[in-house]
Amino acid sequence: MGEEIMENYRQYLRGKYRKAHTQENYYRFVSDFQGWLEEKGKSIEELAPQDTQDYKIYCTENYSLNGNVGRMNALNNFVGKFLGKKELLVRAPDSEASNKQVLSKDELDRYVAAAETPLEKLVVSLQVDGLLRPGEICELKESNVDFENRKLYLDDTKTGNNYIIMSRHLMDRMTEYREHRTEPKREEDKDRLIILDRGNRTGLPPTSHRPDFVYNLTKRLAVKAKIRRSVYPYLIKPSVITRYFDENVNPKTIQRMARHKYIDTTLRYDHTDDTTVRDFLDRRHGEPTEGRGEDDDLKQTAEILQRLIDGEIDVKELAKEIKSTKRKEHKDDVAYL
């Protein structure tokens, strides 16, 4: 009976969620729960509220906090939405922001410079200029590209905004890549922007639910750049955003580039450390930098950030203050979803 329920749950996930990655994660976590339940000598049909609470305690004692966010969300999806038994729901923990040690300016520059082939250069530009995720890079289509308006549309994105504004550099990289793009093997892949040019998938596009292509390329370039620590695709975006913060780019501009609905999300990507704060204070009380003070918005933002550093305001108040400094713009200038 348990196998039949799990098979029905798999079908439910396929009908409910478009992304294969989401389906796989939910099914895997619920399968783990079923295995734990069987070890207790119980079946899914016999589930009681105490069982799900006990499982939450078990996960808390054996797994990391952020991993348990996914486990509890999957469990609640299974018992609450699929089984329809709300009395079995558990409170999922809040995820803990991890302060990743982002790449330094030098490391990021070396990573970018390590790209040599047209495909490598395009992927790196999509990571650094476009701030795209591995899955988004893998799913890009030729028909998504609007050179005239400098827009690159995204068919499947979890952030909301369905396009990015392309830099001139990214457009140049895309033009160069198109001249060397491998011919697709299948007719249905003619519109896919990226076609693999090596390995047993030569002539085929990468897949978003297993974006190993971007992961392996990132690792390979990091080694070539002689960056002597772990570098992976999801480290590039926070590294770039932190660099923008270091360069005093207006947080609202960063928010739009990253396609974040809320400024709080953007601020979480700012992995400023003690050294960054000390450098900022030294610059602030030292000789004025050329051009400093010419942009009123930038001055106001710097003052607000200083108040955060001094402990006068918290992150939520910071977000409100930054919003209030934003100049009135034409509604088409910034799109939020």
C-alpha positions in Angstrom: 0.0 0.0 0.0 2.9 2.3 0.8 4.4 1.8 -2.6 1.1 2.7 -4.3 0.8 5.9 -2.2 4.3 6.9 -3.1 3.7 6.3 -6.8 0.5 8.4 -6.6 2.5 11.1 -4.9 5.1 11.0 -7.7 2.2 11.5 -10.2 0.8 14.3 -8.1 4.2 16.1 -8.1 4.5 15.8 -11.9 1.1 17.4 -12.3 1.7 20.1 -9.7 5.2 21.3 -10.3 6.8 22.2 -13.6 10.5 21.9 -12.5 11.9 18.3 -12.4 14.3 19.4 -9.7 11.4 20.3 -7.4 9.7 17.0 -8.1 12.8 15.0 -7.4 13.6 16.8 -4.1 10.1 16.5 -2.7 9.9 12.9 -3.6 13.4 12.1 -2.2 12.6 13.8 1.1 9.3 12.1 1.5 10.9 8.7 0.6 13.4 9.3 3.4 10.4 10.0 5.7 8.7 6.8 4.6 11.9 4.8 5.3 12.2 6.3 8.8 8.5 5.5 9.4 9.0 1.9 8.4 11.9 1.6 10.8 9.5 2.5 13.5 7.2 -0.3 12.3 4.5 2.1 11.1 2.9 2.7 7.7 1.7 5.9 6.1 -1.9 4.9 6.7 -1.2 4.9 10.4 0.3 8.4 10.6 -0.4 10.4 13.7 0.6 14.0 14.6 3.2 12.6 17.1 5.0 10.8 14.2 5.6 13.9 12.2 6.7 15.8 15.3 9.1 13.0 16.1 10.5 13.0 12.6 11.1 16.8 12.9 13.1 16.1 16.1 15.0 13.3 14.4 16.0 15.6 11.5 17.0 18.4 13.9 19.4 16.1 15.7 20.9 14.6 12.5 20.9 17.2 9.7 21.7 20.9 9.1 19.2 23.6 9.6 19.0 24.7 6.0 18.7 21.1 4.8 15.8 20.6 7.2 13.9 23.6 5.7 13.5 21.5 2.5 12.8 18.3 4.4 9.9 19.9 6.5 8.5 21.7 3.4 8.4 18.4 1.6 6.8 16.6 4.5 4.1 19.3 4.8 3.5 19.1 1.1 3.0 15.4 1.4 0.8 15.3 4.5 -1.0 18.6 4.1 -1.6 19.0 0.4 -1.4 15.4 -0.9 -2.9 13.5 2.0 -5.1 16.4 3.1 -4.3 15.8 6.8 -3.5 19.3 8.1 -3.3 17.9 11.7 0.0 16.3 10.7 1.7 19.5 9.6 4.9 20.7 11.4 6.4 24.1 11.5 9.3 24.3 9.1 12.4 26.2 10.5 13.4 29.5 9.0 16.5 29.2 6.9 19.7 30.6 8.3 21.6 33.1 6.1 25.1 31.7 5.4 27.8 34.3 5.2 29.7 32.8 2.3 33.3 33.9 1.8 32.8 35.4 -1.6 35.5 35.8 -4.2 37.8 38.8 -3.9 38.0 41.3 -6.7 41.3 39.7 -7.8 39.9 36.2 -7.7 36.8 37.3 -9.7 38.9 39.0 -12.3 41.1 35.9 -12.7 38.0 33.7 -13.0 36.6 35.9 -15.8 40.0 36.0 -17.5 40.3 32.2 -17.4 37.5 31.8 -20.0 39.0 31.2 -23.4 36.5 29.6 -25.8 33.5 31.5 -27.0 31.2 29.2 -25.0 33.2 29.7 -21.8 33.2 33.5 -22.3 29.4 33.5 -22.9 28.7 31.4 -19.8 30.9 33.6 -17.6 29.3 36.7 -18.9 25.9 35.3 -18.2 27.0 34.6 -14.7 28.8 37.9 -14.0 26.9 40.5 -16.2 23.6 38.7 -16.2 23.6 37.3 -12.7 21.9 34.2 -14.0 21.5 30.9 -12.2 22.8 27.6 -13.7 19.3 26.4 -14.6 18.5 29.7 -16.3 21.6 29.6 -18.4 20.9 26.0 -19.5 17.3 26.9 -20.7 18.1 30.0 -22.8 16.7 30.1 -26.3 17.7 32.0 -29.4 14.2 33.5 -29.5 14.8 34.9 -26.0 17.4 37.4 -27.3 16.2 40.9 -28.2 19.3 42.8 -29.2 17.4 45.9 -30.3 16.1 46.5 -26.8 19.1 44.9 -25.0 16.8 42.4 -23.3 17.3 38.7 -22.7 14.1 36.9 -21.7 13.9 34.0 -19.3 11.2 31.3 -19.8 11.7 29.7 -16.4 12.9 31.8 -13.5 12.0 31.6 -9.8 12.7 35.3 -9.1 9.8 37.0 -10.9 11.3 39.4 -13.5 11.3 37.5 -16.8 14.1 39.4 -18.5 17.5 41.0 -17.9 19.1 44.1 -19.4 22.1 42.9 -21.4 25.4 44.7 -21.1 27.3 45.6 -24.3 29.9 43.1 -23.1 27.4 40.3 -22.8 26.0 41.1 -26.3 29.5 40.9 -27.8 30.1 37.6 -26.1 26.8 36.3 -27.4 27.6 37.4 -31.0 31.0 35.8 -30.8 29.5 32.5 -29.5 26.8 32.4 -32.2 29.6 32.4 -34.9 31.1 29.2 -33.3 28.0 27.5 -32.0 27.9 23.7 -32.5 25.1 22.6 -34.8 22.3 20.9 -32.9 21.7 17.2 -33.5 18.0 17.4 -33.1 15.4 19.6 -34.8 13.7 20.4 -31.5 17.0 22.0 -30.2 17.4 24.5 -33.1 16.2 27.3 -30.9 18.3 26.5 -27.9 21.0 29.1 -27.4 23.7 26.8 -25.8 24.7 23.6 -27.5 27.4 21.5 -25.9 30.6 21.1 -27.9 32.3 18.3 -26.0 31.6 14.9 -24.3 28.9 12.4 -25.0 26.3 15.2 -25.2 28.0 17.0 -28.0 25.3 18.6 -30.2 22.7 18.6 -27.4 21.6 21.4 -25.1 22.4 21.2 -21.3 19.5 20.4 -19.0 18.2 22.7 -16.3 17.3 20.0 -13.8 20.9 18.6 -13.9 23.0 21.7 -14.8 26.3 19.8 -14.4 27.6 21.6 -17.5 27.7 25.0 -15.7 29.0 23.4 -12.5 31.9 21.6 -14.3 32.7 24.7 -16.4 32.9 26.9 -13.2 35.1 24.4 -11.5 37.4 24.1 -14.5 37.8 27.8 -14.9 38.5 28.3 -11.1 41.3 25.7 -11.3 42.7 27.4 -14.4 42.5 30.8 -12.6 44.5 29.2 -9.7 41.8 30.0 -7.1 42.8 27.8 -4.3 39.5 27.2 -2.6 36.1 25.7 -3.6 34.4 27.7 -6.3 30.9 26.7 -7.5 28.2 28.5 -9.7 26.2 29.8 -6.7 29.3 31.6 -5.3 29.6 33.8 -8.4 26.4 35.8 -8.0 27.0 36.9 -4.3 30.6 37.6 -5.3 29.5 40.0 -8.1 26.8 41.6 -5.9 29.3 42.2 -3.1 31.7 43.8 -5.5 28.9 46.1 -6.7 28.3 47.1 -3.1 32.0 47.7 -2.6 31.9 50.0 -5.6 29.1 52.0 -4.1 26.5 51.0 -6.8 23.1 52.1 -5.7 21.4 49.1 -4.0 18.2 49.8 -6.1 20.2 49.3 -9.3 21.7 46.0 -7.9 18.2 44.9 -6.9 17.0 45.3 -10.5 20.0 43.6 -12.0 19.5 40.7 -9.7 15.7 40.6 -10.3 14.9 40.7 -6.6 11.3 41.7 -5.7 12.4 43.0 -2.3 15.4 45.1 -1.4 15.9 42.8 1.7 16.7 39.9 -0.6 19.4 42.0 -2.3 20.9 43.0 1.0 21.2 39.3 2.0 23.6 38.9 -0.9 25.8 41.6 0.4 28.5 39.6 2.1 30.4 42.5 3.6 32.9 41.5 6.2 34.9 43.4 8.9 37.7 44.2 6.5 35.2 45.8 4.0 33.7 47.9 6.8 37.2 49.0 8.0 38.2 49.9 4.4 34.9 51.9 4.0 35.5 53.8 7.2 39.1 54.6 6.2 38.0 55.9 2.8 35.2 57.9 4.4 37.4 59.7 6.8 40.4 60.0 4.5 41.0 62.0 1.3 37.8 62.4 -0.8 37.7 60.1 -3.8 37.4 61.8 -7.2 33.8 62.4 -8.1 32.6 61.6 -4.6 29.5 63.6 -3.5 28.3 64.4 -7.0 25.4 61.9 -6.9 22.9 62.8 -4.1 21.4 59.3 -4.1 24.8 57.8 -3.6 25.6 60.1 -0.7 22.3 59.4 1.0 22.8 55.6 0.6 26.3 55.8 2.1 25.0 57.8 5.1 22.2 55.2 5.6 24.7 52.3 5.4 26.9 54.1 8.0 23.9 54.3 10.3 23.5 50.5 9.9 27.2 50.0 10.7 26.9 52.3 13.8 23.9 50.2 15.0 21.4 53.1 14.8 19.1 51.1 12.5 18.5 47.4 11.7 18.3 45.7 8.2 14.5 46.2 7.9 14.8 49.9 8.7 17.7 50.1 6.2 15.5 48.7 3.5 12.8 51.3 4.2 15.4 54.1 4.2 16.8 53.0 0.9 13.4 52.8 -0.7 12.7 56.4 0.4 15.8 57.6 -1.4 14.8 56.2 -4.8 13.9 58.8 -7.3 10.6 58.7 -9.1 11.2 56.8 -12.3 9.1 56.1 -15.4 7.1 53.0 -14.8 8.9 51.2 -17.7 12.4 51.8 -16.3 12.2 49.2 -13.6 9.9 46.1 -13.8 9.0 44.2 -10.7 6.9 41.0 -10.5 
